[in-house]
Amino acid sequence: MRKRQDSEAATINLTPMIDVVFLLVIFFMVGSKFDNGDSGVQVNVPGTGDMKSMARLPDERIVEVTATGSITLDGTSVTGDQLTQTLKTQREAYPSLKVAVRGEQNSSFAQVAEVLQRVRAAGVQQMGVATKR
């Protein structure tokens, strides 16, 4: 009989066994149900407040008083009562509404002061005054 050479020792290939064990570990991890011990804890979730419009706030509204005494709101001619009602409605929707009152150079200050009173009566808190040449 011939003797085998000892240089090549017989070894067991462990790669397939490691693969099988790894697959079994993954199978049992996925298939098992983990007990959630915190499931009985009562959590108070905060509620939502009044829902408001996500629309962009309107730019500054411009009220102009001409030399003849007519009033325009953003270029549209309005009466004093219409101005107050329109600004009141818009202020309810947008509480931080800004209004700029512009008087022409030749207009009466009494007319501009009346318009300022109407804007204030509409509840607008942020007002500006300017002159128009």
Backbone as a printed PyTorch tensor [residue, N CA C, xyz], in Angstrom:
tensor([[[  0.8040,  -1.1710,   0.0000],
         [  0.0000,   0.0000,   0.0000],
         [  0.8510,   1.2390,   0.0000]],

        [[  0.2310,   2.1380,  -0.6110],
         [  0.9060,   3.4330,  -0.6910],
         [  0.3940,   4.3630,   0.3860]],

        [[  1.2510,   5.1170,   0.9730],
         [  0.8720,   6.0680,   2.0090],
         [  0.5120,   7.4030,   1.3820]],

        [[ -0.4640,   8.0200,   1.9580],
         [ -0.8380,   9.3720,   1.5050],
         [  0.1700,  10.3650,   2.0070]],

        [[  0.3000,  11.3930,   1.2550],
         [  1.2160,  12.4370,   1.6920],
         [  0.5200,  13.3150,   2.7310]],

        [[  1.2250,  13.6230,   3.7790],
         [  0.6610,  14.4150,   4.8740],
         [  0.5800,  15.9060,   4.5590]],

        [[  1.1390,  16.3100,   3.4530],
         [  1.1300,  17.7400,   3.1390],
         [ -0.2910,  18.2490,   2.8890]],

        [[ -1.1310,  17.3540,   2.4420],
         [ -2.5120,  17.7570,   2.1780],
         [ -3.4090,  17.1150,   3.2250]],

        [[ -3.6790,  17.8320,   4.2890],
         [ -4.4850,  17.2880,   5.3650],
         [ -5.9530,  17.4250,   5.0090]],

        [[ -6.7530,  16.5210,   5.4640],
         [ -8.1840,  16.5560,   5.1860],
         [ -8.8360,  17.5960,   6.1010]],

        [[ -9.5730,  18.5390,   5.4920],
         [-10.2600,  19.5750,   6.2630],
         [-11.7360,  19.5440,   5.9320]],

        [[-12.5370,  20.0110,   6.8560],
         [-13.9780,  20.0790,   6.6600],
         [-14.3110,  21.5130,   6.2160]],

        [[-15.0650,  21.6120,   5.1540],
         [-15.4780,  22.9250,   4.6560],
         [-16.6660,  23.4070,   5.4870]],

        [[-16.4910,  24.4950,   6.2490],
         [-17.5230,  24.9930,   7.1570],
         [-18.4430,  26.0310,   6.5050]],

        [[-18.1510,  26.4750,   5.3280],
         [-18.9430,  27.5360,   4.6850],
         [-20.4120,  27.1490,   4.5190]],

        [[-20.7580,  25.9800,   4.0160],
         [-22.1920,  25.6470,   3.8950],
         [-22.8990,  25.5600,   5.2430]],

        [[-22.1990,  25.0720,   6.2780],
         [-22.8180,  24.9790,   7.5820],
         [-23.0710,  26.3900,   8.1670]],

        [[-22.1370,  27.3120,   7.9820],
         [-22.3150,  28.6790,   8.4620],
         [-23.4830,  29.3340,   7.7240]],

        [[-23.5970,  29.0930,   6.4280],
         [-24.7120,  29.6430,   5.6590],
         [-26.0480,  29.1280,   6.1880]],

        [[-26.1430,  27.8570,   6.4670],
         [-27.3910,  27.2870,   6.9690],
         [-27.7290,  27.8590,   8.3400]],

        [[-26.7450,  27.9630,   9.2320],
         [-26.9950,  28.5140,  10.5590],
         [-27.4300,  29.9800,  10.4450]],

        [[-26.7900,  30.7360,   9.5800],
         [-27.1490,  32.1390,   9.3760],
         [-28.5880,  32.2540,   8.8650]],

        [[-28.9800,  31.4260,   7.9090],
         [-30.3560,  31.4410,   7.4040],
         [-31.3580,  31.0590,   8.4860]],

        [[-31.0240,  30.1130,   9.3470],
         [-31.9110,  29.7340,  10.4400],
         [-32.0670,  30.8850,  11.4390]],

        [[-30.9910,  31.5760,  11.7410],
         [-31.0760,  32.7220,  12.6600],
         [-31.9900,  33.7880,  12.0700]],

        [[-31.8120,  34.0970,  10.7960],
         [-32.6680,  35.1000,  10.1420],
         [-34.1150,  34.6300,  10.1260]],

        [[-34.3530,  33.3670,   9.8310],
         [-35.7170,  32.8390,   9.8000],
         [-36.4000,  32.9990,  11.1570]],

        [[-35.7160,  32.6470,  12.2330],
         [-36.3350,  32.7460,  13.5550],
         [-36.4820,  34.1950,  14.0100]],

        [[-35.5870,  35.0620,  13.5990],
         [-35.7290,  36.4780,  13.9510],
         [-36.9420,  37.0870,  13.2560]],

        [[-37.1210,  36.7640,  11.9910],
         [-38.2560,  37.3170,  11.2420],
         [-39.5560,  36.6700,  11.6830]],

        [[-39.5310,  35.3980,  11.9570],
         [-40.7510,  34.6720,  12.2890],
         [-41.2090,  34.8290,  13.7220]],

        [[-40.3540,  35.2880,  14.6050],
         [-40.7560,  35.3910,  16.0030],
         [-41.4040,  36.7380,  16.2750]],

        [[-42.2340,  36.7600,  17.3070],
         [-42.9050,  37.9870,  17.7160],
         [-42.1540,  38.5290,  18.9120]],

        [[-41.7050,  39.7930,  18.7730],
         [-41.0140,  40.4240,  19.8840],
         [-42.0490,  41.0390,  20.8100]],

        [[-41.9170,  40.7810,  22.0740],
         [-42.8540,  41.3150,  23.0510],
         [-42.5060,  42.7750,  23.3180]],

        [[-43.4770,  43.6310,  23.1020],
         [-43.2750,  45.0550,  23.3450],
         [-43.7960,  45.3560,  24.7440]],

        [[-42.8970,  45.4760,  25.6830],
         [-43.2780,  45.6920,  27.0720],
         [-43.8860,  47.0640,  27.3180]],

        [[-43.6670,  48.0100,  26.4290],
         [-44.1760,  49.3690,  26.5990],
         [-45.5630,  49.5700,  26.0020]],

        [[-46.1920,  48.5000,  25.5440],
         [-47.4740,  48.6610,  24.8560],
         [-48.5880,  49.1200,  25.7910]],

        [[-48.4390,  48.9560,  27.0980],
         [-49.4780,  49.3530,  28.0270],
         [-49.3470,  50.7820,  28.5330]],

        [[-48.3660,  51.5240,  28.0370],
         [-48.1430,  52.8770,  28.5200],
         [-49.1380,  53.8220,  27.8520]],

        [[-49.8190,  54.6310,  28.6600],
         [-50.7740,  55.6140,  28.1440],
         [-50.0160,  56.8440,  27.6790]],

        [[-50.2860,  57.2890,  26.4590],
         [-49.6210,  58.4620,  25.8900],
         [-50.6810,  59.4980,  25.5630]],

        [[-50.4750,  60.7140,  26.0290],
         [-51.3770,  61.8110,  25.6990],
         [-50.8490,  62.5320,  24.4660]],

        [[-51.5610,  62.3840,  23.3770],
         [-51.1610,  63.0160,  22.1250],
         [-51.7750,  64.4040,  22.0770]],

        [[-50.9690,  65.4360,  21.7620],
         [-51.5350,  66.7870,  21.7160],
         [-52.5440,  66.9210,  20.5920]],

        [[-53.6030,  67.6740,  20.8600],
         [-54.6350,  67.8960,  19.8540],
         [-54.2650,  69.0660,  18.9530]],

        [[-55.0730,  69.2770,  17.9650],
         [-54.8440,  70.3870,  17.0510],
         [-55.7560,  71.5340,  17.4440]],

        [[-55.2810,  72.7420,  17.2170],
         [-56.0660,  73.9340,  17.5090],
         [-56.9540,  74.2800,  16.3240]],

        [[-57.3780,  75.5170,  16.2990],
         [-58.1980,  75.9760,  15.1910],
         [-57.3930,  75.9070,  13.9080]],

        [[-58.0120,  75.3500,  12.8930],
         [-57.3470,  75.2520,  11.6040],
         [-57.4780,  76.5830,  10.8810]],

        [[-56.3590,  77.0770,  10.4000],
         [-56.3620,  78.3330,   9.6710],
         [-55.8560,  78.0880,   8.2630]],

        [[-56.1290,  79.0190,   7.4350],
         [-55.7380,  78.9010,   6.0480],
         [-54.2240,  78.8670,   5.9180]],

        [[-53.7400,  78.0000,   5.0390],
         [-52.3080,  77.9200,   4.7910],
         [-51.9030,  78.8340,   3.6410]],

        [[-52.8540,  79.6040,   3.1530],
         [-52.5670,  80.4910,   2.0320],
         [-51.6160,  81.5940,   2.4660]],

        [[-50.9200,  82.1190,   1.5150],
         [-49.9820,  83.2140,   1.7640],
         [-50.7530,  84.4380,   2.2260]],

        [[-50.1870,  85.1360,   3.1890],
         [-50.8260,  86.3490,   3.6740],
         [-50.8370,  87.4010,   2.5780]],

        [[-51.8840,  88.2210,   2.5210],
         [-51.9180,  89.2460,   1.4850],
         [-50.8500,  90.2970,   1.7500]],

        [[-50.3730,  90.8830,   0.6780],
         [-49.4130,  91.9670,   0.8240],
         [-50.1060,  93.1500,   1.4770]],

        [[-49.3520,  94.1620,   1.7530],
         [-49.8950,  95.3500,   2.3890],
         [-50.9850,  95.9640,   1.5080]],

        [[-52.1470,  96.1930,   2.1010],
         [-53.2500,  96.8180,   1.3680],
         [-52.9890,  98.3170,   1.2830]],

        [[-53.3020,  98.9160,   0.1410],
         [-53.0310, 100.3430,  -0.0550],
         [-54.3500, 101.0720,  -0.2620]],

        [[-54.6060, 102.0430,   0.6180],
         [-55.7880, 102.8970,   0.5300],
         [-55.2960, 104.2760,   0.0980]],

        [[-55.8690, 104.7750,  -0.9950],
         [-55.4660, 106.0920,  -1.4970],
         [-56.6300, 107.0640,  -1.3790]],

        [[-56.3160, 108.2710,  -0.9450],
         [-57.2990, 109.3440,  -0.8500],
         [-56.8860, 110.3920,  -1.8900]],

        [[-57.7500, 110.6300,  -2.8800],
         [-57.4200, 111.5800,  -3.9410],
         [-57.7770, 112.9950,  -3.5090]],

        [[-57.3680, 113.9580,  -4.3150],
         [-57.6430, 115.3710,  -4.0090],
         [-59.1310, 115.6700,  -4.0580]],

        [[-59.8910, 114.8860,  -4.8190],
         [-61.3380, 115.0910,  -4.9150],
         [-62.0840, 114.4270,  -3.7580]],

        [[-61.3850, 113.6400,  -2.9340],
         [-62.0260, 112.9950,  -1.7900],
         [-62.4400, 111.5680,  -2.0390]],

        [[-62.2180, 111.0420,  -3.2390],
         [-62.5910, 109.6450,  -3.4920],
         [-61.5500, 108.7140,  -2.8620]],

        [[-62.0050, 107.5170,  -2.5130],
         [-61.1660, 106.5290,  -1.8250],
         [-61.0000, 105.3190,  -2.7280]],

        [[-59.7690, 104.8230,  -2.8310],
         [-59.5200, 103.5910,  -3.5850],
         [-58.7930, 102.6060,  -2.6890]],

        [[-59.1620, 101.3440,  -2.8200],
         [-58.5020, 100.2550,  -2.1050],
         [-57.8370,  99.3760,  -3.1460]],

        [[-56.5160,  99.3950,  -3.1810],
         [-55.7330,  98.6560,  -4.1780],
         [-56.1850,  98.9720,  -5.5990]],

        [[-56.4790, 100.2410,  -5.8550],
         [-56.8380, 100.6820,  -7.2010],
         [-58.3130, 100.5870,  -7.5190]],

        [[-59.1280, 100.0220,  -6.6410],
         [-60.5630,  99.8900,  -6.8550],
         [-61.2810, 100.9560,  -6.0370]],

        [[-62.1340, 101.7160,  -6.6780],
         [-62.8550, 102.7790,  -5.9810],
         [-63.8870, 102.1750,  -5.0280]],

        [[-63.8910, 102.6640,  -3.7730],
         [-64.8100, 102.1670,  -2.7520],
         [-65.3540, 103.3540,  -1.9620]],

        [[-66.4830, 103.1100,  -1.2930],
         [-67.0100, 104.1230,  -0.3680],
         [-66.3960, 103.8820,   1.0010]],

        [[-66.6390, 104.7810,   1.9280],
         [-66.1010, 104.6340,   3.2770],
         [-66.6110, 103.3890,   3.9770]],

        [[-67.9100, 103.1160,   3.8310],
         [-68.4870, 101.9290,   4.4720],
         [-67.9530, 100.6460,   3.8380]],

        [[-67.8050, 100.6400,   2.5210],
         [-67.2610,  99.4630,   1.8390],
         [-65.8170,  99.2120,   2.2790]],

        [[-65.0610, 100.2940,   2.4400],
         [-63.6760, 100.1610,   2.8930],
         [-63.6210,  99.5070,   4.2710]],

        [[-64.4360, 100.0020,   5.1920],
         [-64.4460,  99.4480,   6.5470],
         [-64.8550,  97.9810,   6.5350]],

        [[-65.9070,  97.6530,   5.7960],
         [-66.3950,  96.2760,   5.7560],
         [-65.3820,  95.3410,   5.0980]],

        [[-64.7650,  95.7740,   3.9990],
         [-63.7840,  94.9310,   3.3080],
         [-62.5700,  94.6720,   4.1970]],

        [[-62.0710,  95.7130,   4.8340],
         [-60.9030,  95.5360,   5.7080],
         [-61.2400,  94.7090,   6.9390]],

        [[-62.4620,  94.8390,   7.4540],
         [-62.8730,  94.0380,   8.6130],
         [-62.9070,  92.5580,   8.2440]],

        [[-63.4440,  92.2550,   7.0680],
         [-63.5130,  90.8600,   6.6070],
         [-62.1080,  90.2900,   6.4080]],

        [[-61.2300,  91.0800,   5.7990],
         [-59.8710,  90.6010,   5.5570],
         [-59.0790,  90.4800,   6.8580]],

        [[-59.3230,  91.3530,   7.8110],
         [-58.6170,  91.2700,   9.0840],
         [-59.0440,  90.0400,   9.8780]],

        [[-60.3190,  89.6400,   9.7410],
         [-60.7680,  88.4130,  10.4110],
         [-60.0390,  87.2010,   9.8570]],

        [[-59.7920,  87.2050,   8.5360],
         [-59.0730,  86.0780,   7.9250],
         [-57.5740,  86.1650,   8.2030]],

        [[-57.0280,  87.3700,   8.2410],
         [-55.5970,  87.5950,   8.4520],
         [-55.4170,  88.6350,   9.5560]],

        [[-55.2850,  88.2230,  10.8030],
         [-55.2060,  89.1790,  11.9170],
         [-54.0290,  90.1530,  11.8200]],

        [[-52.9650,  89.7980,  11.1220],
         [-51.8040,  90.6890,  11.0180],
         [-51.8370,  91.4990,   9.7270]],

        [[-53.0190,  91.8610,   9.2780],
         [-53.1810,  92.6320,   8.0360],
         [-52.5470,  94.0120,   8.1860]],

        [[-51.8130,  94.4410,   7.1480],
         [-51.1640,  95.7450,   7.1450],
         [-51.8410,  96.6220,   6.0960]],

        [[-52.0440,  97.8930,   6.4440],
         [-52.6930,  98.8370,   5.5380],
         [-51.8500, 100.1080,   5.4850]],

        [[-51.6200, 100.5900,   4.2650],
         [-50.9330, 101.8700,   4.0750],
         [-51.9500, 102.8570,   3.5220]],

        [[-52.0730, 104.0030,   4.1580],
         [-52.9950, 105.0530,   3.7130],
         [-52.1540, 106.1390,   3.0460]],

        [[-52.4710, 106.3910,   1.7750],
         [-51.7380, 107.4020,   1.0160],
         [-52.6820, 108.5410,   0.6610]],

        [[-52.2560, 109.7370,   0.9330],
         [-53.0360, 110.9150,   0.5540],
         [-52.2940, 111.6960,  -0.5130]],

        [[-53.0210, 112.1790,  -1.4970],
         [-52.3790, 113.0140,  -2.5120],
         [-51.9280, 114.3210,  -1.8930]],

        [[-51.0170, 114.9750,  -2.5440],
         [-50.4370, 116.2010,  -2.0150],
         [-51.4950, 117.2750,  -1.7930]],

        [[-52.4990, 117.3500,  -2.6580],
         [-53.5220, 118.3920,  -2.5670],
         [-54.7580, 117.9450,  -1.7910]],

        [[-54.7820, 116.7420,  -1.2570],
         [-55.9710, 116.2690,  -0.5480],
         [-56.0180, 116.8760,   0.8500]],

        [[-57.2200, 116.9300,   1.3960],
         [-57.4350, 117.5000,   2.7210],
         [-57.0070, 116.5090,   3.7910]],

        [[-56.3560, 117.0100,   4.8370],
         [-55.9560, 116.1340,   5.9290],
         [-57.1720, 115.5590,   6.6430]],

        [[-58.2710, 116.3080,   6.6560],
         [-59.5030, 115.8200,   7.2910],
         [-59.9960, 114.5600,   6.5900]],

        [[-59.8630, 114.4990,   5.2590],
         [-60.2850, 113.3060,   4.5210],
         [-59.3650, 112.1210,   4.8570]],

        [[-58.0690, 112.3980,   4.9270],
         [-57.1140, 111.3290,   5.2690],
         [-57.3670, 110.8430,   6.7030]],

        [[-57.6330, 111.7730,   7.6250],
         [-57.9130, 111.3900,   9.0130],
         [-59.1840, 110.5490,   9.1060]],

        [[-60.1930, 110.8770,   8.2880],
         [-61.4280, 110.0820,   8.2850],
         [-61.1550, 108.6650,   7.8000]],

        [[-60.3260, 108.5450,   6.7610],
         [-59.9740, 107.2120,   6.2480],
         [-59.1890, 106.4460,   7.3060]],

        [[-58.2810, 107.1120,   8.0030],
         [-57.5360, 106.4480,   9.0740],
         [-58.4740, 105.9430,  10.1770]],

        [[-59.5000, 106.7180,  10.5080],
         [-60.4890, 106.2800,  11.4980],
         [-61.2590, 105.0590,  11.0120]],

        [[-61.5940, 105.0350,   9.7190],
         [-62.3210, 103.8830,   9.1590],
         [-61.4470, 102.6260,   9.1790]],

        [[-60.1650, 102.7910,   8.8640],
         [-59.2380, 101.6510,   8.9020],
         [-59.1070, 101.1410,  10.3340]],

        [[-59.0010, 102.0590,  11.2880],
         [-58.9100, 101.6660,  12.6940],
         [-60.2110, 100.9950,  13.1480]],

        [[-61.3620, 101.4830,  12.6540],
         [-62.6550, 100.8820,  13.0100],
         [-62.7720,  99.4590,  12.4760]],

        [[-62.0500,  99.1530,  11.4040],
         [-62.0570,  97.7930,  10.8580],
         [-61.2220,  96.8440,  11.7110]],

        [[-60.4860,  97.3880,  12.6850],
         [-59.7050,  96.5440,  13.5870],
         [-58.2690,  96.3590,  13.1470]],

        [[-57.8190,  97.0690,  12.1390],
         [-56.4470,  96.9330,  11.6570],
         [-55.5120,  97.6180,  12.6450]],

        [[-54.4990,  96.8860,  13.0790],
         [-53.5640,  97.4110,  14.0790],
         [-52.3130,  98.0040,  13.4230]],

        [[-51.9220,  97.4840,  12.2690],
         [-50.6980,  97.9260,  11.6240],
         [-51.0190,  98.8150,  10.4400]],

        [[-50.8320, 100.1140,  10.6460],
         [-51.1430, 101.0970,   9.6060],
         [-49.9100, 101.9400,   9.3280]],

        [[-49.8560, 102.4330,   8.0950],
         [-48.8050, 103.3520,   7.7140],
         [-49.4450, 104.5260,   6.9750]],

        [[-48.8020, 105.6890,   7.0360],
         [-49.3240, 106.8800,   6.3760],
         [-48.2370, 107.3870,   5.4340]],

        [[-48.6420, 107.7430,   4.2010],
         [-47.7030, 108.2740,   3.2130],
         [-48.3990, 109.3440,   2.3830]],

        [[-47.5950, 110.1050,   1.6730],
         [-48.1620, 111.0930,   0.7570],
         [-47.8290, 110.6860,  -0.6660]],

        [[-48.7020, 111.0600,  -1.5690],
         [-48.5230, 110.7410,  -2.9800],
         [-48.4340, 112.0440,  -3.7330]],

        [[-47.4040, 112.2000,  -4.5210],
         [-47.2350, 113.4440,  -5.2830],
         [-47.9090, 113.3520,  -6.6120]]])
